[in-house]
Amino acid sequence: MKVLIIDNEEPIRIGLKFQLENYCSDIESIHQATGVTTGLIAIEKTQPDVVFLDVEMDDGTGMDLLKQLGNNYHFQLIFITAHNKYAVDAFKFSAIDFLLKPIDTDDLIVSLEKAKLQLKNKDLKTQIQVLNESMSSISLEHKKIVLKDKDSIYFIKVNDIIRCHAEGPYTEFFIADGKKITISKNLKEYEEMLEPFGFIRAHHSHLINIRKIIRFDKTDGCNLIMENNDEVPVSQRKKENLMEMIAQI
């Protein structure tokens, strides 16, 4: 693979190059650029398979560079960034890979292996669109999340998610159109992402969209009836917090 590192910090570029050369296999060549302008030139010249792209650079942002590329995404993209929860949340919603500075070697190896498997991914343009929306002030009605299983990439409106269910290390998403999508990530990760958008853990194994509740059934314990007629148990510990959220709708 041909790799391009675009970052305005020389120590980051040097360190990442060292890690790639010493710990990652199948690297044919490693190229470097310092910002948006030089990065665009380097992409055109080197035709990389994988681009490591800094979020903030001296002459603009990583998003600025991507916008100037138009639809010409012929590479896999891995963002590199200092810890910024806002940006990290946006990456998670778009399912675009990212590494936090300073870059951990084990995380780098995992990211590069994922990039190898997705070199023919044709959905990067749409994922970048979701990323851009996540970084902008976009209403819940239009906000999307990218979900990946072993066969497909799904672009789902957050407001169309009825509930999520923990199934061991997996999370099952139940969507308004009747679709069920199983993702190999745990429920806790999605709880952190979706909680600001009206989702609440009603039970240890259940994360629900409070806008999709049609009835709170108090008989035989406490259960929620969702728009798709699924019944979701409510734990006593979560009941009070849930009622407070429902009252605010």
Phi and psi restraints in degrees (value plus and minus 20) as a CYANA .aco file:
   2 LYS   PHI    -115.9   -75.9
   2 LYS   PSI     109.7   149.7
   3 VAL   PHI    -137.2   -97.2
   3 VAL   PSI     119.8   159.8
   4 LEU   PHI    -143.9  -103.9
   4 LEU   PSI     107.2   147.2
   5 ILE   PHI    -125.3   -85.3
   5 ILE   PSI     101.4   141.4
   6 ILE   PHI    -137.4   -97.4
   6 ILE   PSI      85.8   125.8
   7 ASP   PHI    -178.0  -138.0
   7 ASP   PSI     118.8   158.8
   8 ASN   PHI    -102.3   -62.3
   8 ASN   PSI     -28.5    11.5
   9 GLU   PHI    -116.8   -76.8
   9 GLU   PSI      92.6   132.6
  10 GLU   PHI     -79.5   -39.5
  10 GLU   PSI     -62.1   -22.1
  11 PRO   PHI     -79.2   -39.2
  11 PRO   PSI     -55.6   -15.6
  12 ILE   PHI     -85.9   -45.9
  12 ILE   PSI     -64.8   -24.8
  13 ARG   PHI     -82.7   -42.7
  13 ARG   PSI     -65.4   -25.4
  14 ILE   PHI     -84.1   -44.1
  14 ILE   PSI     -64.7   -24.7
  15 GLY   PHI     -83.9   -43.9
  15 GLY   PSI     -62.8   -22.8
  16 LEU   PHI     -86.7   -46.7
  16 LEU   PSI     -60.2   -20.2
  17 LYS   PHI     -80.6   -40.6
  17 LYS   PSI     -63.0   -23.0
  18 PHE   PHI     -81.1   -41.1
  18 PHE   PSI     -65.5   -25.5
  19 GLN   PHI     -82.8   -42.8
  19 GLN   PSI     -62.9   -22.9
  20 LEU   PHI     -83.7   -43.7
  20 LEU   PSI     -62.7   -22.7
  21 GLU   PHI     -88.1   -48.1
  21 GLU   PSI     -53.0   -13.0
  22 ASN   PHI    -120.9   -80.9
  22 ASN   PSI     -39.9     0.1
  23 TYR   PHI    -145.9  -105.9
  23 TYR   PSI     -27.1    12.9
  24 CYS   PHI    -139.5   -99.5
  24 CYS   PSI     114.6   154.6
  25 SER   PHI    -112.4   -72.4
  25 SER   PSI     150.3   190.3
  26 ASP   PHI      43.9    83.9
  26 ASP   PSI       6.1    46.1
  27 ILE   PHI    -113.8   -73.8
  27 ILE   PSI      97.0   137.0
  28 GLU   PHI    -104.2   -64.2
  28 GLU   PSI     -63.3   -23.3
  29 SER   PHI    -177.2  -137.2
  29 SER   PSI     132.9   172.9
  30 ILE   PHI    -146.4  -106.4
  30 ILE   PSI     103.5   143.5
  31 HIS   PHI    -137.3   -97.3
  31 HIS   PSI     140.7   180.7
  32 GLN   PHI    -154.3  -114.3
  32 GLN   PSI     130.2   170.2
  33 ALA   PHI    -166.4  -126.4
  33 ALA   PSI     138.4   178.4
  34 THR   PHI    -126.6   -86.6
  34 THR   PSI     -25.1    14.9
  35 GLY   PHI    -195.5  -155.5
  35 GLY   PSI    -185.5  -145.5
  36 VAL   PHI     -83.9   -43.9
  36 VAL   PSI     -71.1   -31.1
  37 THR   PHI     -83.8   -43.8
  37 THR   PSI     -71.7   -31.7
  38 THR   PHI     -88.2   -48.2
  38 THR   PSI     -50.2   -10.2
  39 GLY   PHI     -85.7   -45.7
  39 GLY   PSI     -63.1   -23.1
  40 LEU   PHI     -82.0   -42.0
  40 LEU   PSI     -61.2   -21.2
  41 ILE   PHI     -83.7   -43.7
  41 ILE   PSI     -63.7   -23.7
  42 ALA   PHI     -86.6   -46.6
  42 ALA   PSI     -57.6   -17.6
  43 ILE   PHI     -82.6   -42.6
  43 ILE   PSI     -64.8   -24.8
  44 GLU   PHI     -83.7   -43.7
  44 GLU   PSI     -60.5   -20.5
  45 LYS   PHI     -96.6   -56.6
  45 LYS   PSI     -63.0   -23.0
  46 THR   PHI    -116.5   -76.5
  46 THR   PSI     -38.8     1.2
  47 GLN   PHI      29.2    69.2
  47 GLN   PSI      41.8    81.8
  48 PRO   PHI     -90.7   -50.7
  48 PRO   PSI     136.1   176.1
  49 ASP   PHI    -106.4   -66.4
  49 ASP   PSI     -54.1   -14.1
  50 VAL   PHI    -153.5  -113.5
  50 VAL   PSI     113.1   153.1
  51 VAL   PHI    -137.6   -97.6
  51 VAL   PSI     104.0   144.0
  52 PHE   PHI    -114.3   -74.3
  52 PHE   PSI      96.8   136.8
  53 LEU   PHI    -141.3  -101.3
  53 LEU   PSI     103.4   143.4
  54 ASP   PHI     -91.5   -51.5
  54 ASP   PSI     127.6   167.6
  55 VAL   PHI     -96.3   -56.3
  55 VAL   PSI     -66.7   -26.7
  56 GLU   PHI    -137.5   -97.5
  56 GLU   PSI     103.8   143.8
  57 MET   PHI    -151.8  -111.8
  57 MET   PSI     151.8   191.8
  58 ASP   PHI     -84.2   -44.2
  58 ASP   PSI     -56.4   -16.4
  59 ASP   PHI    -127.0   -87.0
  59 ASP   PSI       1.8    41.8
  60 GLY   PHI     123.4   163.4
  60 GLY   PSI    -190.6  -150.6
  61 THR   PHI    -129.5   -89.5
  61 THR   PSI     148.0   188.0
  62 GLY   PHI     -80.3   -40.3
  62 GLY   PSI     -55.9   -15.9
  63 MET   PHI     -85.6   -45.6
  63 MET   PSI     -55.4   -15.4
  64 ASP   PHI     -79.2   -39.2
  64 ASP   PSI     -64.0   -24.0
  65 LEU   PHI     -82.1   -42.1
  65 LEU   PSI     -65.2   -25.2
  66 LEU   PHI     -84.2   -44.2
  66 LEU   PSI     -57.8   -17.8
  67 LYS   PHI     -83.4   -43.4
  67 LYS   PSI     -57.7   -17.7
  68 GLN   PHI     -92.9   -52.9
  68 GLN   PSI     -40.2    -0.2
  69 LEU   PHI     -93.9   -53.9
  69 LEU   PSI     -38.0     2.0
  70 GLY   PHI      48.1    88.1
  70 GLY   PSI    -144.0  -104.0
  71 ASN   PHI    -122.3   -82.3
  71 ASN   PSI      -8.0    32.0
  72 ASN   PHI    -109.0   -69.0
  72 ASN   PSI      46.3    86.3
  73 TYR   PHI    -123.8   -83.8
  73 TYR   PSI      74.8   114.8
  74 HIS   PHI    -129.5   -89.5
  74 HIS   PSI       1.7    41.7
  75 PHE   PHI    -157.7  -117.7
  75 PHE   PSI     146.1   186.1
  76 GLN   PHI    -109.0   -69.0
  76 GLN   PSI     125.5   165.5
  77 LEU   PHI    -137.5   -97.5
  77 LEU   PSI     111.0   151.0
  78 ILE   PHI    -149.2  -109.2
  78 ILE   PSI      95.5   135.5
  79 PHE   PHI     -97.2   -57.2
  79 PHE   PSI     127.9   167.9
  80 ILE   PHI    -143.8  -103.8
  80 ILE   PSI     112.9   152.9
  81 THR   PHI    -173.6  -133.6
  81 THR   PSI     131.9   171.9
  82 ALA   PHI     -91.3   -51.3
  82 ALA   PSI     138.9   178.9
  83 HIS   PHI     -84.8   -44.8
  83 HIS   PSI      97.8   137.8
  84 ASN   PHI    -164.5  -124.5
  84 ASN   PSI      86.3   126.3
  85 LYS   PHI     -76.9   -36.9
  85 LYS   PSI     -57.9   -17.9
  86 TYR   PHI     -80.6   -40.6
  86 TYR   PSI     -67.3   -27.3
  87 ALA   PHI     -88.3   -48.3
  87 ALA   PSI     -62.1   -22.1
  88 VAL   PHI     -81.1   -41.1
  88 VAL   PSI     -62.4   -22.4
  89 ASP   PHI     -80.2   -40.2
  89 ASP   PSI     -60.5   -20.5
  90 ALA   PHI     -84.0   -44.0
  90 ALA   PSI     -60.9   -20.9
  91 PHE   PHI     -82.3   -42.3
  91 PHE   PSI     -61.3   -21.3
  92 LYS   PHI     -85.0   -45.0
  92 LYS   PSI     -61.6   -21.6
  93 PHE   PHI     -82.9   -42.9
  93 PHE   PSI     -55.2   -15.2
  94 SER   PHI    -109.4   -69.4
  94 SER   PSI     -29.3    10.7
  95 ALA   PHI      40.0    80.0
  95 ALA   PSI       6.4    46.4
  96 ILE   PHI    -109.0   -69.0
  96 ILE   PSI     113.9   153.9
  97 ASP   PHI     -90.6   -50.6
  97 ASP   PSI     130.5   170.5
  98 PHE   PHI    -170.5  -130.5
  98 PHE   PSI     136.1   176.1
  99 LEU   PHI    -146.7  -106.7
  99 LEU   PSI     117.5   157.5
 100 LEU   PHI    -110.0   -70.0
 100 LEU   PSI     120.3   160.3
 101 LYS   PHI    -101.6   -61.6
 101 LYS   PSI     122.6   162.6
 102 PRO   PHI     -87.9   -47.9
 102 PRO   PSI     125.3   165.3
 103 ILE   PHI     -97.5   -57.5
 103 ILE   PSI     103.3   143.3
 104 ASP   PHI     -99.4   -59.4
 104 ASP   PSI     112.5   152.5
 105 THR   PHI     -81.9   -41.9
 105 THR   PSI     -62.0   -22.0
 106 ASP   PHI     -82.9   -42.9
 106 ASP   PSI     -61.8   -21.8
 107 ASP   PHI     -83.4   -43.4
 107 ASP   PSI     -58.6   -18.6
 108 LEU   PHI     -82.3   -42.3
 108 LEU   PSI     -65.7   -25.7
 109 ILE   PHI     -80.4   -40.4
 109 ILE   PSI     -63.7   -23.7
 110 VAL   PHI     -82.8   -42.8
 110 VAL   PSI     -64.6   -24.6
 111 SER   PHI     -82.7   -42.7
 111 SER   PSI     -61.1   -21.1
 112 LEU   PHI     -89.4   -49.4
 112 LEU   PSI     -57.0   -17.0
 113 GLU   PHI     -83.5   -43.5
 113 GLU   PSI     -60.8   -20.8
 114 LYS   PHI     -83.9   -43.9
 114 LYS   PSI     -59.5   -19.5
 115 ALA   PHI     -82.8   -42.8
 115 ALA   PSI     -60.1   -20.1
 116 LYS   PHI     -78.9   -38.9
 116 LYS   PSI     -61.5   -21.5
 117 LEU   PHI     -91.3   -51.3
 117 LEU   PSI     -39.3     0.7
 118 GLN   PHI    -136.3   -96.3
 118 GLN   PSI       2.1    42.1
 119 LEU   PHI     -80.0   -40.0
 119 LEU   PSI     -45.3    -5.3
 120 LYS   PHI    -119.1   -79.1
 120 LYS   PSI      -4.9    35.1
 121 ASN   PHI     -82.3   -42.3
 121 ASN   PSI     101.0   141.0
 122 LYS   PHI    -118.5   -78.5
 122 LYS   PSI     -15.5    24.5
 123 ASP   PHI    -120.4   -80.4
 123 ASP   PSI     -13.1    26.9
 124 LEU   PHI     -81.2   -41.2
 124 LEU   PSI     -57.7   -17.7
 125 LYS   PHI     -77.2   -37.2
 125 LYS   PSI     -66.1   -26.1
 126 THR   PHI     -89.9   -49.9
 126 THR   PSI     -57.1   -17.1
 127 GLN   PHI     -82.6   -42.6
 127 GLN   PSI     -59.7   -19.7
 128 ILE   PHI     -86.2   -46.2
 128 ILE   PSI     -55.1   -15.1
 129 GLN   PHI     -83.0   -43.0
 129 GLN   PSI     -63.1   -23.1
 130 VAL   PHI     -84.4   -44.4
 130 VAL   PSI     -60.1   -20.1
 131 LEU   PHI     -80.7   -40.7
 131 LEU   PSI     -65.6   -25.6
 132 ASN   PHI     -82.7   -42.7
 132 ASN   PSI     -60.5   -20.5
 133 GLU   PHI     -84.9   -44.9
 133 GLU   PSI     -59.2   -19.2
 134 SER   PHI     -86.2   -46.2
 134 SER   PSI     -49.2    -9.2
 135 MET   PHI    -106.4   -66.4
 135 MET   PSI     -27.6    12.4
 136 SER   PHI    -125.7   -85.7
 136 SER   PSI     149.9   189.9
 137 SER   PHI    -102.8   -62.8
 137 SER   PSI      72.7   112.7
 138 ILE   PHI    -138.4   -98.4
 138 ILE   PSI     121.6   161.6
 139 SER   PHI     -90.1   -50.1
 139 SER   PSI     136.9   176.9
 140 LEU   PHI     -77.8   -37.8
 140 LEU   PSI     -53.1   -13.1
 141 GLU   PHI     -76.8   -36.8
 141 GLU   PSI     -53.5   -13.5
 142 HIS   PHI    -128.5   -88.5
 142 HIS   PSI     -27.8    12.2
 143 LYS   PHI     -86.8   -46.8
 143 LYS   PSI     116.7   156.7
 144 LYS   PHI    -141.5  -101.5
 144 LYS   PSI     139.8   179.8
 145 ILE   PHI    -149.3  -109.3
 145 ILE   PSI     124.1   164.1
 146 VAL   PHI    -119.4   -79.4
 146 VAL   PSI     106.7   146.7
 147 LEU   PHI    -138.6   -98.6
 147 LEU   PSI     111.8   151.8
 148 LYS   PHI    -139.4   -99.4
 148 LYS   PSI     106.2   146.2
 149 ASP   PHI    -131.5   -91.5
 149 ASP   PSI    -191.4  -151.4
 150 LYS   PHI     -88.7   -48.7
 150 LYS   PSI     -38.5     1.5
 151 ASP   PHI    -130.7   -90.7
 151 ASP   PSI     -47.1    -7.1
 152 SER   PHI    -164.5  -124.5
 152 SER   PSI     144.2   184.2
 153 ILE   PHI    -137.1   -97.1
 153 ILE   PSI     106.7   146.7
 154 TYR   PHI    -132.3   -92.3
 154 TYR   PSI     118.2   158.2
 155 PHE   PHI    -131.6   -91.6
 155 PHE   PSI      81.5   121.5
 156 ILE   PHI    -133.7   -93.7
 156 ILE   PSI     113.6   153.6
 157 LYS   PHI     -88.5   -48.5
 157 LYS   PSI     110.9   150.9
 158 VAL   PHI     -76.2   -36.2
 158 VAL   PSI     -58.4   -18.4
 159 ASN   PHI     -90.2   -50.2
 159 ASN   PSI     -32.1     7.9
 160 ASP   PHI    -111.6   -71.6
 160 ASP   PSI     -25.0    15.0
 161 ILE   PHI    -100.4   -60.4
 161 ILE   PSI     101.3   141.3
 162 ILE   PHI    -103.7   -63.7
 162 ILE   PSI     -67.0   -27.0
 163 ARG   PHI    -182.9  -142.9
 163 ARG   PSI     145.1   185.1
 164 CYS   PHI    -146.9  -106.9
 164 CYS   PSI     123.3   163.3
 165 HIS   PHI    -149.6  -109.6
 165 HIS   PSI     111.8   151.8
 166 ALA   PHI     -99.5   -59.5
 166 ALA   PSI     107.4   147.4
 167 GLU   PHI    -149.2  -109.2
 167 GLU   PSI      64.1   104.1
 168 GLY   PHI      44.4    84.4
 168 GLY   PSI    -150.8  -110.8
 169 PRO   PHI    -101.2   -61.2
 169 PRO   PSI     -17.1    22.9
 170 TYR   PHI    -125.2   -85.2
 170 TYR   PSI     140.7   180.7
 171 THR   PHI    -143.9  -103.9
 171 THR   PSI     107.5   147.5
 172 GLU   PHI    -117.8   -77.8
 172 GLU   PSI     106.5   146.5
 173 PHE   PHI    -121.9   -81.9
 173 PHE   PSI     108.8   148.8
 174 PHE   PHI    -128.3   -88.3
 174 PHE   PSI      97.0   137.0
 175 ILE   PHI    -124.0   -84.0
 175 ILE   PSI     134.8   174.8
 176 ALA   PHI     -78.8   -38.8
 176 ALA   PSI     -48.4    -8.4
 177 ASP   PHI    -103.1   -63.1
 177 ASP   PSI     -13.4    26.6
 178 GLY   PHI      74.0   114.0
 178 GLY   PSI     -25.5    14.5
 179 LYS   PHI     -93.9   -53.9
 179 LYS   PSI     124.4   164.4
 180 LYS   PHI    -140.3  -100.3
 180 LYS   PSI     107.1   147.1
 181 ILE   PHI    -140.9  -100.9
 181 ILE   PSI     107.4   147.4
 182 THR   PHI    -126.7   -86.7
 182 THR   PSI     103.8   143.8
 183 ILE   PHI    -138.0   -98.0
 183 ILE   PSI     120.1   160.1
 184 SER   PHI    -106.1   -66.1
 184 SER   PSI      33.2    73.2
 185 LYS   PHI    -155.5  -115.5
 185 LYS   PSI     133.8   173.8
 186 ASN   PHI    -101.0   -61.0
 186 ASN   PSI     142.2   182.2
 187 LEU   PHI     -84.3   -44.3
 187 LEU   PSI     -52.8   -12.8
 188 LYS   PHI     -77.3   -37.3
 188 LYS   PSI     -60.2   -20.2
 189 GLU   PHI     -82.4   -42.4
 189 GLU   PSI     -61.2   -21.2
 190 TYR   PHI     -96.2   -56.2
 190 TYR   PSI     -49.6    -9.6
 191 GLU   PHI     -79.5   -39.5
 191 GLU   PSI     -64.8   -24.8
 192 GLU   PHI     -84.2   -44.2
 192 GLU   PSI     -54.7   -14.7
 193 MET   PHI     -95.5   -55.5
 193 MET   PSI     -60.2   -20.2
 194 LEU   PHI    -116.1   -76.1
 194 LEU   PSI     -36.7     3.3
 195 GLU   PHI     -73.5   -33.5
 195 GLU   PSI     -61.0   -21.0
 196 PRO   PHI     -86.1   -46.1
 196 PRO   PSI     -29.2    10.8
 197 PHE   PHI    -132.9   -92.9
 197 PHE   PSI       9.8    49.8
 198 GLY   PHI      68.6   108.6
 198 GLY   PSI       1.4    41.4
 199 PHE   PHI    -124.5   -84.5
 199 PHE   PSI     125.5   165.5
 200 ILE   PHI    -162.9  -122.9
 200 ILE   PSI     125.8   165.8
 201 ARG   PHI     -98.6   -58.6
 201 ARG   PSI      81.5   121.5
 202 ALA   PHI     -99.4   -59.4
 202 ALA   PSI     -40.5    -0.5
 203 HIS   PHI    -178.1  -138.1
 203 HIS   PSI     142.5   182.5
 204 HIS   PHI     -71.3   -31.3
 204 HIS   PSI     -56.0   -16.0
 205 SER   PHI    -124.1   -84.1
 205 SER   PSI     -17.5    22.5
 206 HIS   PHI    -151.3  -111.3
 206 HIS   PSI     107.7   147.7
 207 LEU   PHI    -136.0   -96.0
 207 LEU   PSI     104.0   144.0
 208 ILE   PHI    -144.3  -104.3
 208 ILE   PSI     133.2   173.2
 209 ASN   PHI    -108.7   -68.7
 209 ASN   PSI      91.3   131.3
 210 ILE   PHI     -83.1   -43.1
 210 ILE   PSI     -40.3    -0.3
 211 ARG   PHI     -96.7   -56.7
 211 ARG   PSI     -29.6    10.4
 212 LYS   PHI    -124.4   -84.4
 212 LYS   PSI     -10.4    29.6
 213 ILE   PHI    -101.0   -61.0
 213 ILE   PSI     113.3   153.3
 214 ILE   PHI    -131.5   -91.5
 214 ILE   PSI     -38.6     1.4
 215 ARG   PHI    -178.4  -138.4
 215 ARG   PSI     123.4   163.4
 216 PHE   PHI    -128.9   -88.9
 216 PHE   PSI      86.1   126.1
 217 ASP   PHI    -114.1   -74.1
 217 ASP   PSI      95.0   135.0
 218 LYS   PHI    -113.0   -73.0
 218 LYS   PSI     -24.3    15.7
 219 THR   PHI    -101.2   -61.2
 219 THR   PSI     129.7   169.7
 220 ASP   PHI      33.3    73.3
 220 ASP   PSI      30.0    70.0
 221 GLY   PHI      66.1   106.1
 221 GLY   PSI    -187.3  -147.3
 222 CYS   PHI    -130.1   -90.1
 222 CYS   PSI     105.2   145.2
 223 ASN   PHI    -154.5  -114.5
 223 ASN   PSI     126.8   166.8
 224 LEU   PHI    -121.8   -81.8
 224 LEU   PSI     117.3   157.3
 225 ILE   PHI    -124.6   -84.6
 225 ILE   PSI     101.7   141.7
 226 MET   PHI    -114.1   -74.1
 226 MET   PSI     150.5   190.5
 227 GLU   PHI     -77.6   -37.6
 227 GLU   PSI     -49.6    -9.6
 228 ASN   PHI    -111.1   -71.1
 228 ASN   PSI      -7.6    32.4
 229 ASN   PHI      53.0    93.0
 229 ASN   PSI     -10.8    29.2
 230 ASP   PHI     -89.5   -49.5
 230 ASP   PSI     122.8   162.8
 231 GLU   PHI    -121.1   -81.1
 231 GLU   PSI     111.3   151.3
 232 VAL   PHI    -142.8  -102.8
 232 VAL   PSI     104.4   144.4
 233 PRO   PHI     -91.0   -51.0
 233 PRO   PSI     128.9   168.9
 234 VAL   PHI    -135.6   -95.6
 234 VAL   PSI     103.4   143.4
 235 SER   PHI     -95.4   -55.4
 235 SER   PSI     130.0   170.0
 236 GLN   PHI     -78.5   -38.5
 236 GLN   PSI     -54.9   -14.9
 237 ARG   PHI     -86.8   -46.8
 237 ARG   PSI     -48.5    -8.5
 238 LYS   PHI    -115.8   -75.8
 238 LYS   PSI     -31.6     8.4
 239 LYS   PHI     -79.7   -39.7
 239 LYS   PSI     -68.2   -28.2
 240 GLU   PHI     -83.8   -43.8
 240 GLU   PSI     -65.5   -25.5
 241 ASN   PHI     -83.2   -43.2
 241 ASN   PSI     -59.2   -19.2
 242 LEU   PHI     -82.7   -42.7
 242 LEU   PSI     -64.8   -24.8
 243 MET   PHI     -83.5   -43.5
 243 MET   PSI     -56.7   -16.7
 244 GLU   PHI     -83.5   -43.5
 244 GLU   PSI     -61.1   -21.1
 245 MET   PHI     -88.1   -48.1
 245 MET   PSI     -61.5   -21.5
 246 ILE   PHI     -82.2   -42.2
 246 ILE   PSI     -58.4   -18.4
 247 ALA   PHI     -84.1   -44.1
 247 ALA   PSI     -42.1    -2.1
 248 GLN   PHI    -110.1   -70.1
 248 GLN   PSI     -27.0    13.0
